[in-house]
């Protein structure tokens, strides 16, 4: 249990650090242009099938994602973000764990600047800055393999021509966000004192 809690904390810290970016003024760039989509009362989560929620072509940055559902195990729904045509998603996370909520805890709406939960039983959001150069695709897949097709809601937004900066340093255009996972939570690596 302790290792899983540390894992959640480490993921939140890593993603939080990536989220500190703000737009920089650069006269050589075209004006920012917002894009996005929303799905309300959608029954897209068919058992065992990865459902595409959003697709965008061209360079840009995802800036906001919000997901909601009211079905058993909704927090185990896998959210995947495919950047620049990749076959394996660089971001592949359980909905709750990927937002710092461990062990399917429905106890409270809570929120901070970059991630949070806004309602009961769901309404999970993030403002992770996810840059891409050619395209982005966001999908969702239910954890269970059978049952009814439940309602699922989402909002996904982004901006074209938005440079990203972290701690005052502008990231190069090729910078990409990747989610790194600790698969063997019960083992130590590199000797004593290392996780």
Secondary structure, 3 states (H helix, E strand, C coil): CHHHHHHHHHHHHHHHHHCCCCCCCCCCCCCCEEEEEEEEEECCCCCCCCEEEEEEECCEEEEEEEEEECCCCHHHCEEEEEECCCCCCCEEEECCHHHCCCCCCCCCCEECCCEEECCCCCCEEECCCEEECCEEEEEEECCCCCCCCCCEEEEEEEEECCCCEECCEECCCCCCCCCCCCCCCCCCCCCCCCC
